[in-house]
Structure formats: structure tokens, C-alpha cells
Amino acid sequence: MIKKLTIAEFERNIVHELDQIGEHSNNYIIIKRSKGKGNLVVLSQKTLNSIEETNYLLSTTNNKKHLLESIQQLNEGKTKKINIKDLWK
């Protein structure tokens, strides 16, 4: 859930707002600031880690190509489900 707050609104309910972000990692807050200062985003560390991992995985051309091909195969039903225990047989 995206929540947009002013700095004053965020400050009034800072504990509650931070608890919500910590409990629900898909939540984040955009703090609106005056023109020229730029808005701020508050998100959980879990969400930040996910963003950084995605950026890393897509950072090389070959890896990005491989991942996109894999997604296409999944969407086209060209995958096979296996049990992880079967990998070491």
C-alpha cells in the first residue's frame, strides 16, 4: 500500500506509521516536501533488500537475458516442477 503524507502528518503518527511499514513489508510512505526539496520514501529493510537484489540480478546483460527467457518459458508453460529432494538422486 502506498501512503502519501506530509512531514507534519508523518511526525504526528511516526511510531504507528513505522510499525505499519515494519509489519507489512509491501507498505511504504511517500513524504511530500516543498518544491525543490524532493519527496522522501520510507520502506522496510526487507523491501529495500528485495529492490537491491532485483537490481543486482538485472545488472548484467547476460543475466537479464537469461532471467527474461526463464520468465517467458514459465508463462508459456514450458517448465517442469520437480521436488528439491530429487535433485540429489
PDB file of N, CA, C and O in Angstrom, chain B, residues numbered from 101:
ATOM      1  N   MET B 101       0.847  -1.183   0.000  1.00  0.00           N
ATOM      2  CA  MET B 101       0.000   0.000   0.000  1.00  0.00           C
ATOM      3  C   MET B 101       0.887   1.240   0.000  1.00  0.00           C
ATOM      4  O   MET B 101       1.822   1.352   0.793  1.00  0.00           O
ATOM      5  N   ILE B 102       0.587   2.139  -0.876  1.00  0.00           N
ATOM      6  CA  ILE B 102       1.305   3.413  -0.923  1.00  0.00           C
ATOM      7  C   ILE B 102       0.520   4.421  -0.110  1.00  0.00           C
ATOM      8  O   ILE B 102      -0.689   4.574  -0.289  1.00  0.00           O
ATOM      9  N   LYS B 103       1.198   5.093   0.765  1.00  0.00           N
ATOM     10  CA  LYS B 103       0.569   6.125   1.580  1.00  0.00           C
ATOM     11  C   LYS B 103       1.330   7.419   1.370  1.00  0.00           C
ATOM     12  O   LYS B 103       2.557   7.439   1.462  1.00  0.00           O
ATOM     13  N   LYS B 104       0.623   8.488   1.093  1.00  0.00           N
ATOM     14  CA  LYS B 104       1.273   9.787   0.899  1.00  0.00           C
ATOM     15  C   LYS B 104       0.928  10.676   2.078  1.00  0.00           C
ATOM     16  O   LYS B 104      -0.245  10.887   2.388  1.00  0.00           O
ATOM     17  N   LEU B 105       1.939  11.188   2.724  1.00  0.00           N
ATOM     18  CA  LEU B 105       1.767  12.034   3.904  1.00  0.00           C
ATOM     19  C   LEU B 105       2.634  13.279   3.794  1.00  0.00           C
ATOM     20  O   LEU B 105       3.658  13.288   3.111  1.00  0.00           O
ATOM     21  N   THR B 106       2.203  14.317   4.474  1.00  0.00           N
ATOM     22  CA  THR B 106       3.085  15.472   4.637  1.00  0.00           C
ATOM     23  C   THR B 106       4.038  15.151   5.779  1.00  0.00           C
ATOM     24  O   THR B 106       3.826  14.192   6.522  1.00  0.00           O
ATOM     25  N   ILE B 107       5.074  15.941   5.916  1.00  0.00           N
ATOM     26  CA  ILE B 107       6.010  15.727   7.014  1.00  0.00           C
ATOM     27  C   ILE B 107       5.283  15.835   8.350  1.00  0.00           C
ATOM     28  O   ILE B 107       5.533  15.036   9.253  1.00  0.00           O
ATOM     29  N   ALA B 108       4.383  16.815   8.488  1.00  0.00           N
ATOM     30  CA  ALA B 108       3.646  17.005   9.744  1.00  0.00           C
ATOM     31  C   ALA B 108       2.783  15.784  10.057  1.00  0.00           C
ATOM     32  O   ALA B 108       2.730  15.346  11.206  1.00  0.00           O
ATOM     33  N   GLU B 109       2.104  15.227   9.046  1.00  0.00           N
ATOM     34  CA  GLU B 109       1.277  14.030   9.263  1.00  0.00           C
ATOM     35  C   GLU B 109       2.141  12.845   9.679  1.00  0.00           C
ATOM     36  O   GLU B 109       1.771  12.074  10.564  1.00  0.00           O
ATOM     37  N   PHE B 110       3.279  12.711   9.041  1.00  0.00           N
ATOM     38  CA  PHE B 110       4.189  11.624   9.382  1.00  0.00           C
ATOM     39  C   PHE B 110       4.708  11.774  10.807  1.00  0.00           C
ATOM     40  O   PHE B 110       4.743  10.799  11.558  1.00  0.00           O
ATOM     41  N   GLU B 111       5.108  12.978  11.183  1.00  0.00           N
ATOM     42  CA  GLU B 111       5.631  13.221  12.528  1.00  0.00           C
ATOM     43  C   GLU B 111       4.594  12.942  13.606  1.00  0.00           C
ATOM     44  O   GLU B 111       4.925  12.391  14.656  1.00  0.00           O
ATOM     45  N   ARG B 112       3.328  13.321  13.355  1.00  0.00           N
ATOM     46  CA  ARG B 112       2.268  13.101  14.344  1.00  0.00           C
ATOM     47  C   ARG B 112       2.058  11.622  14.656  1.00  0.00           C
ATOM     48  O   ARG B 112       1.746  11.262  15.791  1.00  0.00           O
ATOM     49  N   ASN B 113       2.226  10.785  13.671  1.00  0.00           N
ATOM     50  CA  ASN B 113       1.949   9.354  13.833  1.00  0.00           C
ATOM     51  C   ASN B 113       3.164   8.487  13.511  1.00  0.00           C
ATOM     52  O   ASN B 113       3.009   7.371  13.014  1.00  0.00           O
ATOM     53  N   ILE B 114       4.360   8.980  13.785  1.00  0.00           N
ATOM     54  CA  ILE B 114       5.583   8.316  13.341  1.00  0.00           C
ATOM     55  C   ILE B 114       5.689   6.882  13.856  1.00  0.00           C
ATOM     56  O   ILE B 114       6.058   5.993  13.088  1.00  0.00           O
ATOM     57  N   VAL B 115       5.384   6.628  15.114  1.00  0.00           N
ATOM     58  CA  VAL B 115       5.513   5.278  15.670  1.00  0.00           C
ATOM     59  C   VAL B 115       4.558   4.328  14.951  1.00  0.00           C
ATOM     60  O   VAL B 115       4.951   3.234  14.547  1.00  0.00           O
ATOM     61  N   HIS B 116       3.308   4.747  14.793  1.00  0.00           N
ATOM     62  CA  HIS B 116       2.318   3.921  14.113  1.00  0.00           C
ATOM     63  C   HIS B 116       2.719   3.666  12.660  1.00  0.00           C
ATOM     64  O   HIS B 116       2.648   2.534  12.183  1.00  0.00           O
ATOM     65  N   GLU B 117       3.131   4.702  11.971  1.00  0.00           N
ATOM     66  CA  GLU B 117       3.490   4.570  10.559  1.00  0.00           C
ATOM     67  C   GLU B 117       4.693   3.640  10.379  1.00  0.00           C
ATOM     68  O   GLU B 117       4.695   2.805   9.474  1.00  0.00           O
ATOM     69  N   LEU B 118       5.700   3.773  11.219  1.00  0.00           N
ATOM     70  CA  LEU B 118       6.870   2.907  11.124  1.00  0.00           C
ATOM     71  C   LEU B 118       6.524   1.465  11.474  1.00  0.00           C
ATOM     72  O   LEU B 118       7.048   0.533  10.863  1.00  0.00           O
ATOM     73  N   ASP B 119       5.639   1.277  12.462  1.00  0.00           N
ATOM     74  CA  ASP B 119       5.182  -0.078  12.803  1.00  0.00           C
ATOM     75  C   ASP B 119       4.479  -0.723  11.622  1.00  0.00           C
ATOM     76  O   ASP B 119       4.682  -1.906  11.348  1.00  0.00           O
ATOM     77  N   GLN B 120       3.660   0.038  10.925  1.00  0.00           N
ATOM     78  CA  GLN B 120       2.934  -0.485   9.766  1.00  0.00           C
ATOM     79  C   GLN B 120       3.899  -0.923   8.670  1.00  0.00           C
ATOM     80  O   GLN B 120       3.702  -1.969   8.050  1.00  0.00           O
ATOM     81  N   ILE B 121       4.920  -0.146   8.432  1.00  0.00           N
ATOM     82  CA  ILE B 121       5.909  -0.499   7.414  1.00  0.00           C
ATOM     83  C   ILE B 121       6.683  -1.745   7.831  1.00  0.00           C
ATOM     84  O   ILE B 121       6.931  -2.634   7.017  1.00  0.00           O
ATOM     85  N   GLY B 122       7.060  -1.800   9.101  1.00  0.00           N
ATOM     86  CA  GLY B 122       7.804  -2.956   9.601  1.00  0.00           C
ATOM     87  C   GLY B 122       7.001  -4.240   9.562  1.00  0.00           C
ATOM     88  O   GLY B 122       7.556  -5.306   9.297  1.00  0.00           O
ATOM     89  N   GLU B 123       5.710  -4.157   9.820  1.00  0.00           N
ATOM     90  CA  GLU B 123       4.842  -5.337   9.857  1.00  0.00           C
ATOM     91  C   GLU B 123       4.399  -5.787   8.473  1.00  0.00           C
ATOM     92  O   GLU B 123       4.165  -6.975   8.252  1.00  0.00           O
ATOM     93  N   HIS B 124       4.284  -4.859   7.552  1.00  0.00           N
ATOM     94  CA  HIS B 124       3.793  -5.166   6.208  1.00  0.00           C
ATOM     95  C   HIS B 124       4.809  -4.648   5.204  1.00  0.00           C
ATOM     96  O   HIS B 124       4.763  -3.484   4.804  1.00  0.00           O
ATOM     97  N   SER B 125       5.724  -5.517   4.800  1.00  0.00           N
ATOM     98  CA  SER B 125       6.856  -5.048   4.005  1.00  0.00           C
ATOM     99  C   SER B 125       6.466  -4.504   2.637  1.00  0.00           C
ATOM    100  O   SER B 125       7.295  -3.889   1.966  1.00  0.00           O
ATOM    101  N   ASN B 126       5.226  -4.714   2.209  1.00  0.00           N
ATOM    102  CA  ASN B 126       4.826  -4.151   0.920  1.00  0.00           C
ATOM    103  C   ASN B 126       4.302  -2.729   1.068  1.00  0.00           C
ATOM    104  O   ASN B 126       3.967  -2.092   0.069  1.00  0.00           O
ATOM    105  N   ASN B 127       4.227  -2.226   2.281  1.00  0.00           N
ATOM    106  CA  ASN B 127       3.786  -0.851   2.519  1.00  0.00           C
ATOM    107  C   ASN B 127       4.977   0.096   2.431  1.00  0.00           C
ATOM    108  O   ASN B 127       6.095  -0.244   2.819  1.00  0.00           O
ATOM    109  N   TYR B 128       4.713   1.280   1.916  1.00  0.00           N
ATOM    110  CA  TYR B 128       5.709   2.324   2.009  1.00  0.00           C
ATOM    111  C   TYR B 128       5.031   3.681   1.974  1.00  0.00           C
ATOM    112  O   TYR B 128       3.881   3.815   1.556  1.00  0.00           O
ATOM    113  N   ILE B 129       5.759   4.666   2.414  1.00  0.00           N
ATOM    114  CA  ILE B 129       5.211   6.008   2.571  1.00  0.00           C
ATOM    115  C   ILE B 129       6.008   6.969   1.704  1.00  0.00           C
ATOM    116  O   ILE B 129       7.238   6.924   1.671  1.00  0.00           O
ATOM    117  N   ILE B 130       5.303   7.820   1.018  1.00  0.00           N
ATOM    118  CA  ILE B 130       5.936   8.924   0.308  1.00  0.00           C
ATOM    119  C   ILE B 130       5.664  10.176   1.129  1.00  0.00           C
ATOM    120  O   ILE B 130       4.513  10.557   1.339  1.00  0.00           O
ATOM    121  N   ILE B 131       6.721  10.801   1.582  1.00  0.00           N
ATOM    122  CA  ILE B 131       6.582  12.019   2.373  1.00  0.00           C
ATOM    123  C   ILE B 131       6.742  13.202   1.426  1.00  0.00           C
ATOM    124  O   ILE B 131       7.800  13.419   0.836  1.00  0.00           O
ATOM    125  N   LYS B 132       5.664  13.953   1.304  1.00  0.00           N
ATOM    126  CA  LYS B 132       5.656  15.096   0.387  1.00  0.00           C
ATOM    127  C   LYS B 132       6.387  16.269   1.034  1.00  0.00           C
ATOM    128  O   LYS B 132       6.127  16.626   2.183  1.00  0.00           O
ATOM    129  N   ARG B 133       7.301  16.855   0.278  1.00  0.00           N
ATOM    130  CA  ARG B 133       8.028  18.019   0.775  1.00  0.00           C
ATOM    131  C   ARG B 133       7.843  19.161  -0.204  1.00  0.00           C
ATOM    132  O   ARG B 133       7.371  18.985  -1.327  1.00  0.00           O
ATOM    133  N   SER B 134       8.225  20.323   0.255  1.00  0.00           N
ATOM    134  CA  SER B 134       8.034  21.510  -0.575  1.00  0.00           C
ATOM    135  C   SER B 134       8.868  21.421  -1.849  1.00  0.00           C
ATOM    136  O   SER B 134       9.858  20.694  -1.921  1.00  0.00           O
ATOM    137  N   LYS B 135       8.437  22.178  -2.841  1.00  0.00           N
ATOM    138  CA  LYS B 135       9.103  22.145  -4.149  1.00  0.00           C
ATOM    139  C   LYS B 135      10.596  22.402  -4.013  1.00  0.00           C
ATOM    140  O   LYS B 135      11.042  23.238  -3.227  1.00  0.00           O
ATOM    141  N   GLY B 136      11.342  21.656  -4.800  1.00  0.00           N
ATOM    142  CA  GLY B 136      12.788  21.828  -4.812  1.00  0.00           C
ATOM    143  C   GLY B 136      13.520  20.967  -3.799  1.00  0.00           C
ATOM    144  O   GLY B 136      14.729  20.771  -3.922  1.00  0.00           O
ATOM    145  N   LYS B 137      12.810  20.444  -2.791  1.00  0.00           N
ATOM    146  CA  LYS B 137      13.458  19.617  -1.774  1.00  0.00           C
ATOM    147  C   LYS B 137      13.359  18.131  -2.103  1.00  0.00           C
ATOM    148  O   LYS B 137      14.130  17.331  -1.574  1.00  0.00           O
ATOM    149  N   GLY B 138      12.437  17.759  -2.953  1.00  0.00           N
ATOM    150  CA  GLY B 138      12.276  16.349  -3.303  1.00  0.00           C
ATOM    151  C   GLY B 138      11.526  15.570  -2.237  1.00  0.00           C
ATOM    152  O   GLY B 138      11.703  15.803  -1.041  1.00  0.00           O
ATOM    153  N   ASN B 139      10.695  14.653  -2.677  1.00  0.00           N
ATOM    154  CA  ASN B 139       9.951  13.813  -1.742  1.00  0.00           C
ATOM    155  C   ASN B 139      10.857  12.722  -1.185  1.00  0.00           C
ATOM    156  O   ASN B 139      11.910  12.427  -1.751  1.00  0.00           O
ATOM    157  N   LEU B 140      10.443  12.131  -0.081  1.00  0.00           N
ATOM    158  CA  LEU B 140      11.184  11.058   0.560  1.00  0.00           C
ATOM    159  C   LEU B 140      10.328   9.799   0.559  1.00  0.00           C
ATOM    160  O   LEU B 140       9.099   9.875   0.567  1.00  0.00           O
ATOM    161  N   VAL B 141      10.979   8.645   0.549  1.00  0.00           N
ATOM    162  CA  VAL B 141      10.265   7.374   0.615  1.00  0.00           C
ATOM    163  C   VAL B 141      10.766   6.617   1.833  1.00  0.00           C
ATOM    164  O   VAL B 141      11.971   6.514   2.058  1.00  0.00           O
ATOM    165  N   VAL B 142       9.835   6.087   2.618  1.00  0.00           N
ATOM    166  CA  VAL B 142      10.160   5.271   3.781  1.00  0.00           C
ATOM    167  C   VAL B 142       9.657   3.866   3.483  1.00  0.00           C
ATOM    168  O   VAL B 142       8.479   3.672   3.182  1.00  0.00           O
ATOM    169  N   LEU B 143      10.557   2.880   3.569  1.00  0.00           N
ATOM    170  CA  LEU B 143      10.166   1.499   3.313  1.00  0.00           C
ATOM    171  C   LEU B 143      10.925   0.567   4.238  1.00  0.00           C
ATOM    172  O   LEU B 143      11.903   0.972   4.867  1.00  0.00           O
ATOM    173  N   SER B 144      10.481  -0.680   4.325  1.00  0.00           N
ATOM    174  CA  SER B 144      11.118  -1.640   5.217  1.00  0.00           C
ATOM    175  C   SER B 144      12.453  -2.099   4.650  1.00  0.00           C
ATOM    176  O   SER B 144      12.707  -1.971   3.452  1.00  0.00           O
ATOM    177  N   GLN B 145      13.301  -2.632   5.517  1.00  0.00           N
ATOM    178  CA  GLN B 145      14.583  -3.151   5.059  1.00  0.00           C
ATOM    179  C   GLN B 145      14.360  -4.346   4.146  1.00  0.00           C
ATOM    180  O   GLN B 145      15.117  -4.545   3.196  1.00  0.00           O
ATOM    181  N   LYS B 146      13.330  -5.146   4.419  1.00  0.00           N
ATOM    182  CA  LYS B 146      13.021  -6.292   3.573  1.00  0.00           C
ATOM    183  C   LYS B 146      12.722  -5.829   2.148  1.00  0.00           C
ATOM    184  O   LYS B 146      13.187  -6.442   1.187  1.00  0.00           O
ATOM    185  N   THR B 147      11.955  -4.763   2.010  1.00  0.00           N
ATOM    186  CA  THR B 147      11.635  -4.227   0.690  1.00  0.00           C
ATOM    187  C   THR B 147      12.884  -3.680   0.018  1.00  0.00           C
ATOM    188  O   THR B 147      13.102  -3.925  -1.168  1.00  0.00           O
ATOM    189  N   LEU B 148      13.702  -2.948   0.752  1.00  0.00           N
ATOM    190  CA  LEU B 148      14.952  -2.418   0.197  1.00  0.00           C
ATOM    191  C   LEU B 148      15.858  -3.554  -0.263  1.00  0.00           C
ATOM    192  O   LEU B 148      16.443  -3.482  -1.343  1.00  0.00           O
ATOM    193  N   ASN B 149      15.978  -4.599   0.546  1.00  0.00           N
ATOM    194  CA  ASN B 149      16.813  -5.740   0.160  1.00  0.00           C
ATOM    195  C   ASN B 149      16.301  -6.371  -1.136  1.00  0.00           C
ATOM    196  O   ASN B 149      17.092  -6.760  -1.995  1.00  0.00           O
ATOM    197  N   SER B 150      14.999  -6.468  -1.272  1.00  0.00           N
ATOM    198  CA  SER B 150      14.396  -7.032  -2.472  1.00  0.00           C
ATOM    199  C   SER B 150      14.718  -6.182  -3.701  1.00  0.00           C
ATOM    200  O   SER B 150      15.056  -6.710  -4.761  1.00  0.00           O
ATOM    201  N   ILE B 151      14.610  -4.874  -3.550  1.00  0.00           N
ATOM    202  CA  ILE B 151      14.931  -3.954  -4.647  1.00  0.00           C
ATOM    203  C   ILE B 151      16.403  -4.084  -5.038  1.00  0.00           C
ATOM    204  O   ILE B 151      16.733  -4.144  -6.223  1.00  0.00           O
ATOM    205  N   GLU B 152      17.277  -4.126  -4.048  1.00  0.00           N
ATOM    206  CA  GLU B 152      18.709  -4.242  -4.329  1.00  0.00           C
ATOM    207  C   GLU B 152      19.038  -5.572  -5.001  1.00  0.00           C
ATOM    208  O   GLU B 152      19.874  -5.618  -5.903  1.00  0.00           O
ATOM    209  N   GLU B 153      18.383  -6.663  -4.568  1.00  0.00           N
ATOM    210  CA  GLU B 153      18.614  -7.965  -5.190  1.00  0.00           C
ATOM    211  C   GLU B 153      18.156  -7.956  -6.648  1.00  0.00           C
ATOM    212  O   GLU B 153      18.847  -8.478  -7.523  1.00  0.00           O
ATOM    213  N   THR B 154      17.000  -7.365  -6.905  1.00  0.00           N
ATOM    214  CA  THR B 154      16.499  -7.275  -8.274  1.00  0.00           C
ATOM    215  C   THR B 154      17.459  -6.469  -9.143  1.00  0.00           C
ATOM    216  O   THR B 154      17.776  -6.874 -10.262  1.00  0.00           O
ATOM    217  N   ASN B 155      17.916  -5.346  -8.638  1.00  0.00           N
ATOM    218  CA  ASN B 155      18.882  -4.529  -9.388  1.00  0.00           C
ATOM    219  C   ASN B 155      20.156  -5.308  -9.687  1.00  0.00           C
ATOM    220  O   ASN B 155      20.699  -5.217 -10.788  1.00  0.00           O
ATOM    221  N   TYR B 156      20.634  -6.072  -8.708  1.00  0.00           N
ATOM    222  CA  TYR B 156      21.846  -6.872  -8.902  1.00  0.00           C
ATOM    223  C   TYR B 156      21.622  -7.937  -9.978  1.00  0.00           C
ATOM    224  O   TYR B 156      22.455  -8.113 -10.867  1.00  0.00           O
ATOM    225  N   LEU B 157      20.481  -8.651  -9.889  1.00  0.00           N
ATOM    226  CA  LEU B 157      20.199  -9.720 -10.846  1.00  0.00           C
ATOM    227  C   LEU B 157      20.055  -9.200 -12.270  1.00  0.00           C
ATOM    228  O   LEU B 157      20.355  -9.912 -13.228  1.00  0.00           O
ATOM    229  N   LEU B 158      19.598  -7.967 -12.409  1.00  0.00           N
ATOM    230  CA  LEU B 158      19.402  -7.384 -13.735  1.00  0.00           C
ATOM    231  C   LEU B 158      20.579  -6.521 -14.184  1.00  0.00           C
ATOM    232  O   LEU B 158      20.505  -5.866 -15.223  1.00  0.00           O
ATOM    233  N   SER B 159      21.665  -6.515 -13.406  1.00  0.00           N
ATOM    234  CA  SER B 159      22.775  -5.595 -13.679  1.00  0.00           C
ATOM    235  C   SER B 159      23.663  -6.025 -14.834  1.00  0.00           C
ATOM    236  O   SER B 159      24.386  -5.197 -15.388  1.00  0.00           O
ATOM    237  N   THR B 160      23.626  -7.292 -15.211  1.00  0.00           N
ATOM    238  CA  THR B 160      24.426  -7.725 -16.358  1.00  0.00           C
ATOM    239  C   THR B 160      23.497  -8.132 -17.496  1.00  0.00           C
ATOM    240  O   THR B 160      22.405  -8.653 -17.269  1.00  0.00           O
ATOM    241  N   THR B 161      23.939  -7.889 -18.697  1.00  0.00           N
ATOM    242  CA  THR B 161      23.124  -8.182 -19.880  1.00  0.00           C
ATOM    243  C   THR B 161      22.797  -9.671 -19.973  1.00  0.00           C
ATOM    244  O   THR B 161      21.651 -10.038 -20.231  1.00  0.00           O
ATOM    245  N   ASN B 162      23.794 -10.530 -19.766  1.00  0.00           N
ATOM    246  CA  ASN B 162      23.571 -11.973 -19.886  1.00  0.00           C
ATOM    247  C   ASN B 162      22.600 -12.490 -18.830  1.00  0.00           C
ATOM    248  O   ASN B 162      21.727 -13.304 -19.131  1.00  0.00           O
ATOM    249  N   ASN B 163      22.749 -12.024 -17.610  1.00  0.00           N
ATOM    250  CA  ASN B 163      21.853 -12.481 -16.542  1.00  0.00           C
ATOM    251  C   ASN B 163      20.426 -12.002 -16.797  1.00  0.00           C
ATOM    252  O   ASN B 163      19.468 -12.751 -16.607  1.00  0.00           O
ATOM    253  N   LYS B 164      20.296 -10.761 -17.225  1.00  0.00           N
ATOM    254  CA  LYS B 164      18.966 -10.216 -17.532  1.00  0.00           C
ATOM    255  C   LYS B 164      18.314 -11.023 -18.645  1.00  0.00           C
ATOM    256  O   LYS B 164      17.131 -11.356 -18.565  1.00  0.00           O
ATOM    257  N   LYS B 165      19.090 -11.338 -19.690  1.00  0.00           N
ATOM    258  CA  LYS B 165      18.564 -12.113 -20.809  1.00  0.00           C
ATOM    259  C   LYS B 165      18.105 -13.489 -20.336  1.00  0.00           C
ATOM    260  O   LYS B 165      17.023 -13.942 -20.710  1.00  0.00           O
ATOM    261  N   HIS B 166      18.908 -14.151 -19.526  1.00  0.00           N
ATOM    262  CA  HIS B 166      18.572 -15.479 -19.022  1.00  0.00           C
ATOM    263  C   HIS B 166      17.301 -15.435 -18.170  1.00  0.00           C
ATOM    264  O   HIS B 166      16.430 -16.294 -18.309  1.00  0.00           O
ATOM    265  N   LEU B 167      17.196 -14.447 -17.297  1.00  0.00           N
ATOM    266  CA  LEU B 167      16.007 -14.330 -16.449  1.00  0.00           C
ATOM    267  C   LEU B 167      14.753 -14.067 -17.273  1.00  0.00           C
ATOM    268  O   LEU B 167      13.707 -14.663 -17.017  1.00  0.00           O
ATOM    269  N   LEU B 168      14.849 -13.184 -18.256  1.00  0.00           N
ATOM    270  CA  LEU B 168      13.687 -12.888 -19.104  1.00  0.00           C
ATOM    271  C   LEU B 168      13.268 -14.115 -19.916  1.00  0.00           C
ATOM    272  O   LEU B 168      12.076 -14.356 -20.106  1.00  0.00           O
ATOM    273  N   GLU B 169      14.251 -14.893 -20.396  1.00  0.00           N
ATOM    274  CA  GLU B 169      13.930 -16.127 -21.111  1.00  0.00           C
ATOM    275  C   GLU B 169      13.223 -17.125 -20.182  1.00  0.00           C
ATOM    276  O   GLU B 169      12.278 -17.801 -20.589  1.00  0.00           O
ATOM    277  N   SER B 170      13.684 -17.206 -18.952  1.00  0.00           N
ATOM    278  CA  SER B 170      13.074 -18.114 -17.977  1.00  0.00           C
ATOM    279  C   SER B 170      11.640 -17.709 -17.666  1.00  0.00           C
ATOM    280  O   SER B 170      10.760 -18.561 -17.545  1.00  0.00           O
ATOM    281  N   ILE B 171      11.412 -16.422 -17.538  1.00  0.00           N
ATOM    282  CA  ILE B 171      10.050 -15.923 -17.281  1.00  0.00           C
ATOM    283  C   ILE B 171       9.145 -16.242 -18.465  1.00  0.00           C
ATOM    284  O   ILE B 171       7.992 -16.635 -18.287  1.00  0.00           O
ATOM    285  N   GLN B 172       9.676 -16.070 -19.672  1.00  0.00           N
ATOM    286  CA  GLN B 172       8.892 -16.379 -20.872  1.00  0.00           C
ATOM    287  C   GLN B 172       8.550 -17.876 -20.914  1.00  0.00           C
ATOM    288  O   GLN B 172       7.420 -18.242 -21.238  1.00  0.00           O
ATOM    289  N   GLN B 173       9.512 -18.731 -20.591  1.00  0.00           N
ATOM    290  CA  GLN B 173       9.254 -20.179 -20.555  1.00  0.00           C
ATOM    291  C   GLN B 173       8.184 -20.514 -19.522  1.00  0.00           C
ATOM    292  O   GLN B 173       7.317 -21.350 -19.776  1.00  0.00           O
ATOM    293  N   LEU B 174       8.239 -19.877 -18.375  1.00  0.00           N
ATOM    294  CA  LEU B 174       7.228 -20.096 -17.343  1.00  0.00           C
ATOM    295  C   LEU B 174       5.852 -19.687 -17.840  1.00  0.00           C
ATOM    296  O   LEU B 174       4.881 -20.426 -17.672  1.00  0.00           O
ATOM    297  N   ASN B 175       5.765 -18.517 -18.451  1.00  0.00           N
ATOM    298  CA  ASN B 175       4.484 -18.017 -18.960  1.00  0.00           C
ATOM    299  C   ASN B 175       3.915 -18.891 -20.077  1.00  0.00           C
ATOM    300  O   ASN B 175       2.700 -18.973 -20.254  1.00  0.00           O
ATOM    301  N   GLU B 176       4.803 -19.540 -20.826  1.00  0.00           N
ATOM    302  CA  GLU B 176       4.365 -20.394 -21.928  1.00  0.00           C
ATOM    303  C   GLU B 176       4.137 -21.843 -21.492  1.00  0.00           C
ATOM    304  O   GLU B 176       3.832 -22.702 -22.319  1.00  0.00           O
ATOM    305  N   GLY B 177       4.284 -22.111 -20.197  1.00  0.00           N
ATOM    306  CA  GLY B 177       4.071 -23.469 -19.687  1.00  0.00           C
ATOM    307  C   GLY B 177       5.172 -24.439 -20.063  1.00  0.00           C
ATOM    308  O   GLY B 177       4.946 -25.649 -20.087  1.00  0.00           O
ATOM    309  N   LYS B 178       6.346 -23.938 -20.353  1.00  0.00           N
ATOM    310  CA  LYS B 178       7.466 -24.783 -20.771  1.00  0.00           C
ATOM    311  C   LYS B 178       8.396 -25.114 -19.602  1.00  0.00           C
ATOM    312  O   LYS B 178       9.610 -25.213 -19.778  1.00  0.00           O
ATOM    313  N   THR B 179       7.829 -25.281 -18.424  1.00  0.00           N
ATOM    314  CA  THR B 179       8.630 -25.598 -17.251  1.00  0.00           C
ATOM    315  C   THR B 179       8.195 -26.939 -16.685  1.00  0.00           C
ATOM    316  O   THR B 179       7.124 -27.451 -17.011  1.00  0.00           O
ATOM    317  N   LYS B 180       9.032 -27.489 -15.844  1.00  0.00           N
ATOM    318  CA  LYS B 180       8.746 -28.771 -15.211  1.00  0.00           C
ATOM    319  C   LYS B 180       8.936 -28.607 -13.711  1.00  0.00           C
ATOM    320  O   LYS B 180       9.979 -28.135 -13.259  1.00  0.00           O
ATOM    321  N   LYS B 181       7.933 -28.994 -12.948  1.00  0.00           N
ATOM    322  CA  LYS B 181       8.014 -28.895 -11.496  1.00  0.00           C
ATOM    323  C   LYS B 181       8.703 -30.143 -10.961  1.00  0.00           C
ATOM    324  O   LYS B 181       8.328 -31.267 -11.297  1.00  0.00           O
ATOM    325  N   ILE B 182       9.712 -29.933 -10.127  1.00  0.00           N
ATOM    326  CA  ILE B 182      10.414 -31.063  -9.524  1.00  0.00           C
ATOM    327  C   ILE B 182      10.498 -30.857  -8.020  1.00  0.00           C
ATOM    328  O   ILE B 182      10.415 -29.734  -7.522  1.00  0.00           O
ATOM    329  N   ASN B 183      10.660 -31.942  -7.324  1.00  0.00           N
ATOM    330  CA  ASN B 183      10.846 -31.903  -5.880  1.00  0.00           C
ATOM    331  C   ASN B 183      12.328 -31.671  -5.610  1.00  0.00           C
ATOM    332  O   ASN B 183      13.173 -32.318  -6.228  1.00  0.00           O
ATOM    333  N   ILE B 184      12.649 -30.780  -4.718  1.00  0.00           N
ATOM    334  CA  ILE B 184      14.055 -30.443  -4.453  1.00  0.00           C
ATOM    335  C   ILE B 184      14.841 -31.670  -3.994  1.00  0.00           C
ATOM    336  O   ILE B 184      16.042 -31.768  -4.246  1.00  0.00           O
ATOM    337  N   LYS B 185      14.175 -32.599  -3.328  1.00  0.00           N
ATOM    338  CA  LYS B 185      14.850 -33.822  -2.876  1.00  0.00           C
ATOM    339  C   LYS B 185      15.330 -34.662  -4.053  1.00  0.00           C
ATOM    340  O   LYS B 185      16.301 -35.408  -3.930  1.00  0.00           O
ATOM    341  N   ASP B 186      14.655 -34.543  -5.189  1.00  0.00           N
ATOM    342  CA  ASP B 186      15.011 -35.316  -6.378  1.00  0.00           C
ATOM    343  C   ASP B 186      16.269 -34.812  -7.057  1.00  0.00           C
ATOM    344  O   ASP B 186      16.807 -35.501  -7.924  1.00  0.00           O
ATOM    345  N   LEU B 187      16.753 -33.643  -6.698  1.00  0.00           N
ATOM    346  CA  LEU B 187      17.949 -33.105  -7.326  1.00  0.00           C
ATOM    347  C   LEU B 187      19.206 -33.895  -6.964  1.00  0.00           C
ATOM    348  O   LEU B 187      20.172 -33.898  -7.728  1.00  0.00           O
ATOM    349  N   TRP B 188      19.205 -34.559  -5.815  1.00  0.00           N
ATOM    350  CA  TRP B 188      20.390 -35.273  -5.351  1.00  0.00           C
ATOM    351  C   TRP B 188      20.267 -36.788  -5.481  1.00  0.00           C
ATOM    352  O   TRP B 188      21.012 -37.527  -4.837  1.00  0.00           O
ATOM    353  N   LYS B 189      19.338 -37.253  -6.304  1.00  0.00           N
ATOM    354  CA  LYS B 189      19.187 -38.701  -6.514  1.00  0.00           C
ATOM    355  C   LYS B 189      20.125 -39.187  -7.572  1.00  0.00           C
ATOM    356  O   LYS B 189      20.140 -40.378  -7.884  1.00  0.00           O
TER     357      LYS B 189
END
